[in-house]
Amino acid sequence: MENLLIVVVGSGSVGKRHALNLIKLGCLTCFVDSNIERARELNEELGGLGCYSSISEASLFHVFSGAIIATPTIYHLDLTVEVIKLGIPVLLEKPITITLKESLVLLNYSKNIVDSILLGYTWRWWPPLIEVKKMLDDNIVGNIIHVHFHMSAHLADWHPWERYQDFFMSKKELGGGALLDESHWIDLMIWFFGMPKSVFGKVDKISNLEITSDDIVDVVFIYDKMHVTMHLDLFSRPHEKSIRFVGSEGTIFWQANPNQVSLSKSETPNWEISEFSCERNDMFMSLVNDFIFMIKSKTEVPPCGVLDGVKVMKVIEAIRESSITKEAIIIDHLSL
């Protein structure tokens, strides 16, 4: 591995995770954060080449091979455009932006942007879900009729080293909340099945969490001859991540804990269970590996890019509208 120099923008937990994985793969790093003290601490801890308060300042001292943007979502658009102007690939944390309008700015900015942004919807790199996608593509349980996504996790448990009230997820103005941050599951739905025809949903804040962002999302997505339901919340214990796929000939059930995929074609609970030993960081490492390959190949189209992010935002905007109007919203498909 040649010594690629990657600038990591954002010194929070995900920025640190990406930096550690880059270092394991032989890359050099430096750090940018508007909170220069936090950037300095991370730079010293990980042996980086420098810490800076802005990308423009950092670019005065270094020539970068690529950039990782791991900031709160509110800053994604401006920072991504700034990095793209340097002519280097970007690994952008999800979601792509806060609004559909902002995501379309990136889509329309130039063709080079479409090809040089890798979007970090990491569950696409999770081995059990890769296996599930193969099972769906192979019609293992026939035609899928109903799917249920479930994600529940108490926000105070996410970052035990800090007050959850200080975590960006708690702040609507920074792009926190269940709908935006947990749009992983919307991305997975589109990855599995494409865009839905219409949505009916409710986004709300109903718990006693001291946050300004939403903490619960419930949605029904309508496809041709298939319904998908989705529940996301930030207040449940124990935590749960699962997807149930009901087909004409059986059911596939994925769950994160225990880490397994189950298959049944029986009327009784007779499950064929596949256990997986992968760990959470494995999908982040796979994502960074793909990013490095994209940098070195220079022509590789990212497996999850700007168009994918725009599709997610189109669905999110429809859910927001449905929540306000209390009506089902028809989604116009993108002209790609």
N, C-alpha and C positions, 0 to 999 in steps of 0.2 A: 504494500500500500504506500503510494507516494504521500508526502506530507501535505495533504490538502488543508487549507486554512479556512475554517468555517466561523463566521461571526454569529453568535447566538444573541438574539435580541429579546430580552426578557430574562430575568434572573430568578424567577420563581421555581416551583417544584418541577414543572414540565421542562423548563429550560435547562435546569440542572440535570434532569434525566437524559435529555437528548445529548447534552455535553458529555456526560459520562460515557454514553454509548459511542459517541464520536471518538473519544479518547481511546476506548477499548479497540476501536477499528484503526487506530494509528493516525487519526487526524489531529491537527492543531486547532486550538480554539482561542477566541477572544470574546469579550462580553460587552453588550450595550444595554444600559438601563437608565431611565430618567432618574432613578434612585441610585446615584453613583456609589453610595456606600454598599448597597446590596451587590452591585456588580463587582466592586472591589473584593468583597468577601468571597464571592464565588470564584473570581479569578485567582485569588491567593490559594483557596482550597484545592482547586483543580489544576493549578500550574498553567494558567492561560497566558497568552502573550500580551494581554493588556485589557483595561477596562475603560469605558468611555460613556459619556452621557447621551451621545447621539450617533447615528450611522454616519452622518457627514464628518463628524470628528474622527471616528474610527477609520474611515476611508482615507484620511490624510496620512495615516501611518502604515496602512496595510493594503495589499491587493488580495481580495478574497476569492476563493473558489466557489463559495456558496454561502447562503444565509439561512438561518432558522428563525422564524418569527414566533415567539412563544409569549406574547403579551395578552392582556385582556382584549376581547374582541373589538372593542371600540376603536382601537388603534390599528387594526389590521389593514384597512384600505390604504391609509397614508404611508405606513411603513412598507407595505408590499410594493407600492408604486416607487417609493424611494429606492428600494433595493433593486427592482427591475431596471431602473435607470442606470445602475452600475453594470448591467449586462451579465448578471450571474443568476443561477437557479435559486429557487426559494422553496424551503419546506415550511409551509404555512399551517399553523395549528388551526383546527376546526373551531367553530364554523368559519366560513370564508369571510363573512362580514356580519354586521348587525341587521342590515336590511337587504331586500332584493335589489333595490336601486343601486346600492353600493356594490353589490356583487356584479351587476351588469357593467359598472364602470371598469372593473377588472376584465370582464369578458370582452369588452369593446376596445380596451386600451391598445392592444396590438396582438397579432397572431403569436408573436414571440412569448407574450405573457401566458397564453393558453398552454404553450408547450413547455414552459420552464417553471411552473408552479406545481409542486406536489402537495396535496392537501392531506392533513393528518387525521383522517378518519380511521384510527388504528385498528378497530375491530375487524376491518377487512383483512388484516394480516393475522388474525387469530386462528390457529390451525383447526380447532373444532368447527368454526363457522365456515372456513374454506371447505371442510368436508361436507358440511350441510349444504353449501351451494352446489357442490358436485352431485349430492343426492337429489337435490331439486332438479338440476339440469338433466339428470338421468331418469326422472319421473319414478323414483323408487316407491313412492306412495300414490302414484297416479296424479290426477289433476288436483291441484291445491284449491280447496274451497274456503277455508278460513284459517287465518293466522292471528296469533295474539302475542304481542311484544309486552314485556313487563320489566320495568326498571324502577327499583325502590332503593334508596340509600339515604340515611340521615346525614344532612349537611355537616353537622358538628363532628362527624366521624371522618370526614374526608382529609382534613389537614389538622391532625391532633396537636401539632406544634404551634398553631396559631388560633386566635379567636375566630370562630366562623363568621362573626360580624365584620371582620376585617378582610375576609377572603373575597376576591372579586366576584365570585359566584353569588354572593349575597346582594350585589348591587346591580339594579336594573340599568343604571346609566353606564356601566362598564361592559354590559353585554352578558351579565350573569343570568342564572335562572335555568329551570328544567328544560324549557323548550329549546333554547339556543344551545346550551352546553351539552345537553343529552340528545342533540340532533344526530348523534351516532346512529340511533335506531331508525331514524328516518332515512339516513343514508343507506343503511343495510337493507331496508325495505325496497328502496329503489334499485339497489345492486341486485337483489334477488328477483324482483318482479317488474322493474320499470316504473314509470310514473303512474299514479292513480288517476282515475277520471274525476273524482270529486272527494271532498273531505267535509266532515262535520265534527267540530271539536270545541273544547272548552279549555281555556288557559286561566289559571286563577292562583291566588295566594290565600290559603285557608288554615295553615298551621299557626302555631305560636312562635315560630322562628322569627328572630329579629332581623328581617331582611326586607328589601324593597323589590326584589325580583320575584317571579312566579315560582311556586313550589309544587304545582300539580298541573298535569296535562292529560286529558283524556280525549282520544280521537277515534273516529271511524273513517276508514279509507275505503272507497268503493272502486273495485276493478271490474272488468268483465267476468262475471260468474265467480267472483271471489270477494270476500270482505276481509279487511285487516283491521284489528282493533289494537290500540296502543295505550298503555298507561305508564306515565313517568311521574315520580314524586321525589321530593328531597327531605322527607320527614319520617320514613319508615325504618323500623328495626324488627327483625333482622333484615339485612340487605338482600336483595334478590335481583338477579338478572337472568331472564329466561325468554325463550321464544318457542311457541307451540305451533307446528304446521300440521293442519288436518287435511288429509287428502282423500280422494275417492276410494283408496285402497289401504289406508292406514295413517299413522301419525308419526312425525318426527318431533322430538322434544330436546331442545338444547338448554342447558343451564350452566351457569358459571361456577356454582358451588353446590354440589360437587362438579368438577370439571369433566363433563361428559355429554355425549350425544346418545339418545335412546331412540329405538325404532320398534314399532309394534304394528302388526297387521292382524292382531287377534282381538276378539271381542272381550277377552279377559286381559288384565294388566300383565301380560307376558312380554316383557321388554328385552330386546337385544341391546345391551349397553356397551358402548365404546368409551373407555376411560382415556383421558389425556393427561400427560404429565407436564405440559408446558406451563410456564410462569408468566405473569403479567408483563414483565419487561421484554419477553420474547417478541411480542408484536411491535413494540417500540424499536427494538433492535432490527427487526425485519424492515420496518419503515425506513430507518436510517440507512440500512444497506441499499435499499432501492434508491434513496436519494443520492448516495455516493455513486451508484451505477449511472444514474441520470446525469450527474455532473461529468463523469468521465466519458460517457458515450456521446454526449452533446446532442444526440438526435433522438434519444429515447423519449417516447411519449409517456408521461406519468400515468400509473395505473389508477390514480384518483386525482383529478385535477380541477381546474376552474369550472368546467362544464358541470362536473358532479356537484361542486359547491353551489352553483347557480340553481340546479334542480332542487337541491335541499332547501334553499332559500325560497324558491317558488312555492314549495309545499308549506313552509313555515308561514309565509305571508298569507296563504289561503287559510291556515289554521287560525291565525290572528284575526282575520276578517270574519271567519265563522264564529269565533268566540264573541265578537262584538255584535254581529248581526243576528246571532242565534239561528243561522240558516246554513244549509249545505252550500259549499262553494265549488263550482266547476273549475277545474284546473286546465288551462290551455297549455297544450304540450309545446315545448320549445322547438323551434325550427333550427335544427343543428346543421 
